[in-house]
């Protein structure tokens, strides 16, 4: 099952690191266990050409994924 995303925001951690925060759609039908399984899968797919998953939040009905922030630019700059 793919994650449905409502919104992506950017922000900064207390250490100044820029992050991207994906808020998952509450209407995706994805339960807590499915979300946890998907987070584990994404975490295992780390690669130098993929955006790094830094963490997640699963509180009540809130489901967030926290990634390294990548500014709008061409993928050629990273490969």
Biopython code that builds the backbone (N, CA, C, O; Angstrom):
import numpy as np
from Bio.PDB.StructureBuilder import StructureBuilder

atoms = [
    (1, "UNK", "N", (0.847, -1.181, 0.000)),
    (1, "UNK", "CA", (0.000, 0.000, 0.000)),
    (1, "UNK", "C", (0.891, 1.243, 0.000)),
    (1, "UNK", "O", (1.834, 1.331, 0.786)),
    (2, "UNK", "N", (0.601, 2.176, -0.856)),
    (2, "UNK", "CA", (1.353, 3.425, -0.888)),
    (2, "UNK", "C", (0.771, 4.416, 0.099)),
    (2, "UNK", "O", (-0.424, 4.394, 0.396)),
    (3, "UNK", "N", (1.636, 5.290, 0.604)),
    (3, "UNK", "CA", (1.213, 6.319, 1.552)),
    (3, "UNK", "C", (0.600, 7.483, 0.777)),
    (3, "UNK", "O", (1.217, 8.000, -0.154)),
    (4, "UNK", "N", (-0.610, 7.899, 1.153)),
    (4, "UNK", "CA", (-1.227, 9.090, 0.588)),
    (4, "UNK", "C", (-0.784, 10.290, 1.408)),
    (4, "UNK", "O", (-0.883, 10.280, 2.635)),
    (5, "UNK", "N", (-0.294, 11.327, 0.729)),
    (5, "UNK", "CA", (0.233, 12.500, 1.415)),
    (5, "UNK", "C", (-0.720, 13.674, 1.216)),
    (5, "UNK", "O", (-1.114, 13.987, 0.092)),
    (6, "UNK", "N", (-1.087, 14.323, 2.336)),
    (6, "UNK", "CA", (-1.914, 15.528, 2.267)),
    (6, "UNK", "C", (-1.068, 16.757, 1.990)),
    (6, "UNK", "O", (-1.439, 17.599, 1.172)),
    (7, "UNK", "N", (0.074, 16.863, 2.671)),
    (7, "UNK", "CA", (0.825, 18.105, 2.640)),
    (7, "UNK", "C", (2.280, 17.847, 2.998)),
    (7, "UNK", "O", (2.582, 16.956, 3.793)),
    (8, "UNK", "N", (3.187, 18.635, 2.405)),
    (8, "UNK", "CA", (4.607, 18.587, 2.761)),
    (8, "UNK", "C", (5.016, 19.983, 3.201)),
    (8, "UNK", "O", (4.821, 20.957, 2.473)),
    (9, "UNK", "N", (5.585, 20.071, 4.399)),
    (9, "UNK", "CA", (6.070, 21.341, 4.938)),
    (9, "UNK", "C", (7.567, 21.241, 5.151)),
    (9, "UNK", "O", (8.125, 20.146, 5.217)),
    (10, "UNK", "N", (8.214, 22.389, 5.258)),
    (10, "UNK", "CA", (9.639, 22.405, 5.605)),
    (10, "UNK", "C", (9.779, 23.054, 6.974)),
    (10, "UNK", "O", (8.898, 23.781, 7.432)),
    (11, "UNK", "N", (10.896, 22.776, 7.607)),
    (11, "UNK", "CA", (11.147, 23.341, 8.922)),
    (11, "UNK", "C", (12.597, 23.164, 9.293)),
    (11, "UNK", "O", (13.402, 22.698, 8.486)),
    (12, "UNK", "N", (12.934, 23.534, 10.515)),
    (12, "UNK", "CA", (14.296, 23.388, 11.022)),
    (12, "UNK", "C", (14.255, 22.732, 12.389)),
    (12, "UNK", "O", (13.393, 23.026, 13.217)),
    (13, "UNK", "N", (15.214, 21.829, 12.607)),
    (13, "UNK", "CA", (15.380, 21.230, 13.920)),
    (13, "UNK", "C", (16.126, 22.204, 14.812)),
    (13, "UNK", "O", (16.639, 23.217, 14.337)),
    (14, "UNK", "N", (16.189, 21.908, 16.090)),
    (14, "UNK", "CA", (16.863, 22.807, 17.035)),
    (14, "UNK", "C", (18.350, 22.962, 16.725)),
    (14, "UNK", "O", (18.962, 23.953, 17.124)),
    (15, "UNK", "N", (18.938, 21.993, 16.015)),
    (15, "UNK", "CA", (20.354, 22.104, 15.641)),
    (15, "UNK", "C", (20.554, 22.844, 14.321)),
    (15, "UNK", "O", (21.682, 22.949, 13.839)),
    (16, "UNK", "N", (19.472, 23.358, 13.731)),
    (16, "UNK", "CA", (19.553, 24.131, 12.496)),
    (16, "UNK", "C", (19.382, 23.323, 11.228)),
    (16, "UNK", "O", (19.319, 23.898, 10.141)),
    (17, "UNK", "N", (19.306, 22.008, 11.332)),
    (17, "UNK", "CA", (19.142, 21.155, 10.156)),
    (17, "UNK", "C", (17.771, 21.375, 9.530)),
    (17, "UNK", "O", (16.753, 21.353, 10.222)),
    (18, "UNK", "N", (17.750, 21.588, 8.205)),
    (18, "UNK", "CA", (16.492, 21.753, 7.492)),
    (18, "UNK", "C", (15.864, 20.388, 7.241)),
    (18, "UNK", "O", (16.550, 19.421, 6.909)),
    (19, "UNK", "N", (14.547, 20.330, 7.408)),
    (19, "UNK", "CA", (13.823, 19.074, 7.225)),
    (19, "UNK", "C", (12.579, 19.298, 6.370)),
    (19, "UNK", "O", (12.083, 20.417, 6.237)),
    (20, "UNK", "N", (12.095, 18.207, 5.801)),
    (20, "UNK", "CA", (10.801, 18.183, 5.116)),
    (20, "UNK", "C", (9.899, 17.262, 5.927)),
    (20, "UNK", "O", (10.303, 16.163, 6.308)),
    (21, "UNK", "N", (8.673, 17.717, 6.188)),
    (21, "UNK", "CA", (7.724, 16.940, 6.986)),
    (21, "UNK", "C", (6.516, 16.624, 6.114)),
    (21, "UNK", "O", (5.829, 17.525, 5.634)),
    (22, "UNK", "N", (6.267, 15.334, 5.917)),
    (22, "UNK", "CA", (5.106, 14.891, 5.141)),
    (22, "UNK", "C", (4.000, 14.501, 6.107)),
    (22, "UNK", "O", (4.190, 13.646, 6.971)),
    (23, "UNK", "N", (2.843, 15.134, 5.953)),
    (23, "UNK", "CA", (1.664, 14.796, 6.749)),
    (23, "UNK", "C", (0.825, 13.835, 5.916)),
    (23, "UNK", "O", (0.421, 14.155, 4.798)),
    (24, "UNK", "N", (0.570, 12.663, 6.468)),
    (24, "UNK", "CA", (-0.139, 11.636, 5.718)),
    (24, "UNK", "C", (-1.639, 11.829, 5.772)),
    (24, "UNK", "O", (-2.182, 12.312, 6.765)),
    (25, "UNK", "N", (-2.286, 11.455, 4.718)),
    (25, "UNK", "CA", (-3.726, 11.601, 4.595)),
    (25, "UNK", "C", (-4.444, 10.729, 5.613)),
    (25, "UNK", "O", (-4.164, 9.536, 5.733)),
    (26, "UNK", "N", (-5.368, 11.335, 6.341)),
    (26, "UNK", "CA", (-6.142, 10.573, 7.319)),
    (26, "UNK", "C", (-7.131, 9.643, 6.629)),
    (26, "UNK", "O", (-7.619, 8.695, 7.245)),
    (27, "UNK", "N", (-7.430, 9.896, 5.379)),
    (27, "UNK", "CA", (-8.372, 9.066, 4.632)),
    (27, "UNK", "C", (-7.723, 7.945, 3.853)),
    (27, "UNK", "O", (-8.370, 7.326, 3.008)),
    (28, "UNK", "N", (-6.454, 7.669, 4.118)),
    (28, "UNK", "CA", (-5.752, 6.632, 3.354)),
    (28, "UNK", "C", (-6.217, 5.223, 3.716)),
    (28, "UNK", "O", (-6.016, 4.281, 2.950)),
    (29, "UNK", "N", (-6.841, 5.083, 4.890)),
    (29, "UNK", "CA", (-7.267, 3.762, 5.328)),
    (29, "UNK", "C", (-6.143, 2.932, 5.903)),
    (29, "UNK", "O", (-6.340, 1.769, 6.257)),
    (30, "UNK", "N", (-4.964, 3.524, 5.998)),
    (30, "UNK", "CA", (-3.799, 2.805, 6.507)),
    (30, "UNK", "C", (-3.827, 2.797, 8.034)),
    (30, "UNK", "O", (-3.934, 3.854, 8.656)),
    (31, "UNK", "N", (-3.731, 1.626, 8.633)),
    (31, "UNK", "CA", (-3.737, 1.503, 10.077)),
    (31, "UNK", "C", (-2.349, 1.685, 10.665)),
    (31, "UNK", "O", (-1.368, 1.857, 9.943)),
    (32, "UNK", "N", (-2.286, 1.643, 11.990)),
    (32, "UNK", "CA", (-1.024, 1.865, 12.702)),
    (32, "UNK", "C", (0.034, 0.837, 12.319)),
    (32, "UNK", "O", (1.186, 1.200, 12.080)),
    (33, "UNK", "N", (-0.336, -0.439, 12.256)),
    (33, "UNK", "CA", (0.645, -1.484, 11.935)),
    (33, "UNK", "C", (1.155, -1.347, 10.500)),
    (33, "UNK", "O", (2.346, -1.533, 10.250)),
    (34, "UNK", "N", (0.273, -1.025, 9.561)),
    (34, "UNK", "CA", (0.685, -0.836, 8.172)),
    (34, "UNK", "C", (1.640, 0.349, 8.054)),
    (34, "UNK", "O", (2.621, 0.288, 7.312)),
    (35, "UNK", "N", (1.353, 1.434, 8.790)),
    (35, "UNK", "CA", (2.222, 2.611, 8.782)),
    (35, "UNK", "C", (3.603, 2.242, 9.320)),
    (35, "UNK", "O", (4.615, 2.606, 8.723)),
    (36, "UNK", "N", (3.652, 1.523, 10.442)),
    (36, "UNK", "CA", (4.937, 1.123, 11.024)),
    (36, "UNK", "C", (5.727, 0.233, 10.065)),
    (36, "UNK", "O", (6.940, 0.390, 9.927)),
    (37, "UNK", "N", (5.040, -0.700, 9.403)),
    (37, "UNK", "CA", (5.708, -1.574, 8.434)),
    (37, "UNK", "C", (6.290, -0.771, 7.278)),
    (37, "UNK", "O", (7.394, -1.050, 6.810)),
    (38, "UNK", "N", (5.543, 0.222, 6.823)),
    (38, "UNK", "CA", (6.031, 1.044, 5.709)),
    (38, "UNK", "C", (7.222, 1.888, 6.134)),
    (38, "UNK", "O", (8.166, 2.050, 5.361)),
    (39, "UNK", "N", (7.197, 2.430, 7.350)),
    (39, "UNK", "CA", (8.332, 3.203, 7.863)),
    (39, "UNK", "C", (9.573, 2.320, 7.907)),
    (39, "UNK", "O", (10.651, 2.753, 7.500)),
    (40, "UNK", "N", (9.436, 1.089, 8.394)),
    (40, "UNK", "CA", (10.579, 0.171, 8.447)),
    (40, "UNK", "C", (11.113, -0.129, 7.055)),
    (40, "UNK", "O", (12.326, -0.196, 6.856)),
    (41, "UNK", "N", (10.220, -0.309, 6.092)),
    (41, "UNK", "CA", (10.638, -0.573, 4.719)),
    (41, "UNK", "C", (11.396, 0.620, 4.140)),
    (41, "UNK", "O", (12.465, 0.446, 3.554)),
    (42, "UNK", "N", (10.856, 1.827, 4.297)),
    (42, "UNK", "CA", (11.509, 3.032, 3.775)),
    (42, "UNK", "C", (12.872, 3.220, 4.440)),
    (42, "UNK", "O", (13.835, 3.610, 3.779)),
    (43, "UNK", "N", (12.958, 2.949, 5.732)),
    (43, "UNK", "CA", (14.224, 3.098, 6.449)),
    (43, "UNK", "C", (15.281, 2.138, 5.905)),
    (43, "UNK", "O", (16.466, 2.473, 5.881)),
    (44, "UNK", "N", (14.869, 0.965, 5.474)),
    (44, "UNK", "CA", (15.810, -0.019, 4.925)),
    (44, "UNK", "C", (16.244, 0.329, 3.509)),
    (44, "UNK", "O", (17.254, -0.189, 3.032)),
    (45, "UNK", "N", (15.506, 1.190, 2.832)),
    (45, "UNK", "CA", (15.807, 1.541, 1.447)),
    (45, "UNK", "C", (16.774, 2.721, 1.332)),
    (45, "UNK", "O", (16.807, 3.388, 0.298)),
    (46, "UNK", "N", (17.546, 2.981, 2.361)),
    (46, "UNK", "CA", (18.469, 4.111, 2.329)),
    (46, "UNK", "C", (19.497, 3.917, 1.219)),
    (46, "UNK", "O", (20.069, 2.837, 1.068)),
    (47, "UNK", "N", (19.721, 4.968, 0.451)),
    (47, "UNK", "CA", (20.671, 4.960, -0.655)),
    (47, "UNK", "C", (21.143, 6.388, -0.857)),
    (47, "UNK", "O", (20.405, 7.325, -0.554)),
    (48, "UNK", "N", (22.349, 6.574, -1.361)),
    (48, "UNK", "CA", (22.887, 7.929, -1.496)),
    (48, "UNK", "C", (22.080, 8.800, -2.455)),
    (48, "UNK", "O", (22.163, 10.026, -2.379)),
    (49, "UNK", "N", (21.302, 8.198, -3.354)),
    (49, "UNK", "CA", (20.493, 8.967, -4.298)),
    (49, "UNK", "C", (19.040, 9.113, -3.853)),
    (49, "UNK", "O", (18.211, 9.618, -4.610)),
    (50, "UNK", "N", (18.722, 8.672, -2.626)),
    (50, "UNK", "CA", (17.376, 8.820, -2.084)),
    (50, "UNK", "C", (17.400, 9.775, -0.907)),
    (50, "UNK", "O", (18.394, 9.860, -0.187)),
    (51, "UNK", "N", (16.313, 10.487, -0.713)),
    (51, "UNK", "CA", (16.196, 11.373, 0.438)),
    (51, "UNK", "C", (16.141, 10.514, 1.693)),
    (51, "UNK", "O", (15.426, 9.513, 1.738)),
    (52, "UNK", "N", (16.895, 10.909, 2.707)),
    (52, "UNK", "CA", (17.025, 10.115, 3.930)),
    (52, "UNK", "C", (15.849, 10.350, 4.874)),
    (52, "UNK", "O", (15.490, 11.490, 5.171)),
    (53, "UNK", "N", (15.259, 9.255, 5.339)),
    (53, "UNK", "CA", (14.209, 9.317, 6.350)),
    (53, "UNK", "C", (14.876, 9.529, 7.701)),
    (53, "UNK", "O", (15.690, 8.710, 8.129)),
    (54, "UNK", "N", (14.532, 10.634, 8.379)),
    (54, "UNK", "CA", (15.127, 10.950, 9.676)),
    (54, "UNK", "C", (14.299, 10.426, 10.832)),
    (54, "UNK", "O", (14.839, 10.097, 11.888)),
    (55, "UNK", "N", (12.982, 10.346, 10.638)),
    (55, "UNK", "CA", (12.129, 9.877, 11.717)),
    (55, "UNK", "C", (10.669, 9.937, 11.327)),
    (55, "UNK", "O", (10.321, 10.240, 10.186)),
    (56, "UNK", "N", (9.825, 9.644, 12.293)),
    (56, "UNK", "CA", (8.385, 9.664, 12.052)),
    (56, "UNK", "C", (7.664, 9.977, 13.350)),
    (56, "UNK", "O", (8.246, 9.906, 14.433)),
    (57, "UNK", "N", (6.398, 10.322, 13.228)),
    (57, "UNK", "CA", (5.548, 10.579, 14.385)),
    (57, "UNK", "C", (4.251, 9.811, 14.181)),
    (57, "UNK", "O", (3.621, 9.890, 13.127)),
    (58, "UNK", "N", (3.868, 9.073, 15.205)),
    (58, "UNK", "CA", (2.616, 8.337, 15.172)),
    (58, "UNK", "C", (1.928, 8.594, 16.500)),
    (58, "UNK", "O", (2.100, 7.846, 17.463)),
    (59, "UNK", "N", (1.142, 9.668, 16.536)),
    (59, "UNK", "CA", (0.453, 10.040, 17.769)),
    (59, "UNK", "C", (-1.026, 10.209, 17.503)),
    (59, "UNK", "O", (-1.426, 11.110, 16.766)),
    (60, "UNK", "N", (-1.837, 9.360, 18.088)),
    (60, "UNK", "CA", (-3.277, 9.432, 17.832)),
    (60, "UNK", "C", (-3.550, 9.147, 16.371)),
    (60, "UNK", "O", (-3.172, 8.092, 15.859)),
    (61, "UNK", "N", (-4.197, 10.069, 15.701)),
    (61, "UNK", "CA", (-4.468, 9.908, 14.273)),
    (61, "UNK", "C", (-3.427, 10.611, 13.415)),
    (61, "UNK", "O", (-3.492, 10.552, 12.187)),
    (62, "UNK", "N", (-2.466, 11.276, 14.052)),
    (62, "UNK", "CA", (-1.428, 12.029, 13.332)),
    (62, "UNK", "C", (-0.323, 11.098, 12.871)),
    (62, "UNK", "O", (0.234, 10.338, 13.663)),
    (63, "UNK", "N", (-0.008, 11.162, 11.576)),
    (63, "UNK", "CA", (1.084, 10.366, 11.020)),
    (63, "UNK", "C", (1.975, 11.289, 10.193)),
    (63, "UNK", "O", (1.547, 11.854, 9.187)),
    (64, "UNK", "N", (3.228, 11.430, 10.640)),
    (64, "UNK", "CA", (4.180, 12.310, 9.972)),
    (64, "UNK", "C", (5.438, 11.535, 9.619)),
    (64, "UNK", "O", (5.866, 10.654, 10.364)),
    (65, "UNK", "N", (6.025, 11.867, 8.481)),
    (65, "UNK", "CA", (7.338, 11.351, 8.089)),
    (65, "UNK", "C", (8.285, 12.541, 8.003)),
    (65, "UNK", "O", (7.940, 13.566, 7.414)),
    (66, "UNK", "N", (9.479, 12.415, 8.585)),
    (66, "UNK", "CA", (10.448, 13.509, 8.604)),
    (66, "UNK", "C", (11.656, 13.099, 7.768)),
    (66, "UNK", "O", (12.308, 12.091, 8.041)),
    (67, "UNK", "N", (11.936, 13.897, 6.749)),
    (67, "UNK", "CA", (13.019, 13.626, 5.804)),
    (67, "UNK", "C", (14.029, 14.770, 5.804)),
    (67, "UNK", "O", (13.736, 15.878, 6.252)),
    (68, "UNK", "N", (15.240, 14.473, 5.284)),
    (68, "UNK", "CA", (16.186, 15.537, 4.968)),
    (68, "UNK", "C", (15.517, 16.467, 3.969)),
    (68, "UNK", "O", (14.803, 16.012, 3.076)),
    (69, "UNK", "N", (15.743, 17.752, 4.114)),
    (69, "UNK", "CA", (15.190, 18.728, 3.168)),
    (69, "UNK", "C", (16.084, 18.786, 1.943)),
    (69, "UNK", "O", (17.306, 18.865, 2.067)),
    (70, "UNK", "N", (15.484, 18.747, 0.760)),
    (70, "UNK", "CA", (16.213, 18.900, -0.500)),
    (70, "UNK", "C", (15.593, 20.086, -1.225)),
    (70, "UNK", "O", (14.416, 20.044, -1.584)),
    (71, "UNK", "N", (16.379, 21.156, -1.449)),
    (71, "UNK", "CA", (15.822, 22.325, -2.138)),
    (71, "UNK", "C", (15.430, 21.981, -3.568)),
    (71, "UNK", "O", (15.949, 21.035, -4.160)),
    (72, "UNK", "N", (14.514, 22.762, -4.107)),
    (72, "UNK", "CA", (14.091, 22.541, -5.497)),
    (72, "UNK", "C", (15.284, 22.776, -6.410)),
    (72, "UNK", "O", (15.763, 23.899, -6.567)),
    (73, "UNK", "N", (15.738, 21.712, -6.993)),
    (73, "UNK", "CA", (16.866, 21.773, -7.903)),
    (73, "UNK", "C", (16.839, 20.520, -8.755)),
    (73, "UNK", "O", (16.012, 19.635, -8.535)),
    (74, "UNK", "N", (17.720, 20.439, -9.708)),
    (74, "UNK", "CA", (17.789, 19.290, -10.591)),
    (74, "UNK", "C", (18.432, 18.110, -9.885)),
    (74, "UNK", "O", (19.381, 18.274, -9.118)),
    (75, "UNK", "N", (17.912, 16.928, -10.150)),
    (75, "UNK", "CA", (18.494, 15.714, -9.588)),
    (75, "UNK", "C", (19.932, 15.535, -10.051)),
    (75, "UNK", "O", (20.728, 14.894, -9.365)),
    (76, "UNK", "N", (20.276, 16.102, -11.225)),
    (76, "UNK", "CA", (21.648, 16.007, -11.744)),
    (76, "UNK", "C", (22.668, 16.576, -10.765)),
    (76, "UNK", "O", (23.824, 16.154, -10.775)),
    (77, "UNK", "N", (22.270, 17.514, -9.927)),
    (77, "UNK", "CA", (23.198, 18.112, -8.956)),
    (77, "UNK", "C", (23.587, 17.146, -7.854)),
    (77, "UNK", "O", (24.592, 17.356, -7.176)),
    (78, "UNK", "N", (22.803, 16.084, -7.662)),
    (78, "UNK", "CA", (23.060, 15.140, -6.586)),
    (78, "UNK", "C", (23.689, 13.835, -7.063)),
    (78, "UNK", "O", (24.250, 13.078, -6.271)),
    (79, "UNK", "N", (23.591, 13.587, -8.344)),
    (79, "UNK", "CA", (24.105, 12.305, -8.880)),
    (79, "UNK", "C", (25.523, 12.485, -9.399)),
    (79, "UNK", "O", (26.128, 11.531, -9.887)),
]
sb = StructureBuilder()
sb.init_structure("model")
sb.init_model(0)
sb.init_chain("A")
sb.init_seg("    ")
for serial, (resi, resn, name, xyz) in enumerate(atoms, 1):
    if name == "N":
        sb.init_residue(resn, " ", resi, " ")
    sb.init_atom(name, np.array(xyz, "f"), 0.0, 1.0, " ", f" {name:<3s}", serial, name[0])
structure = sb.get_structure()
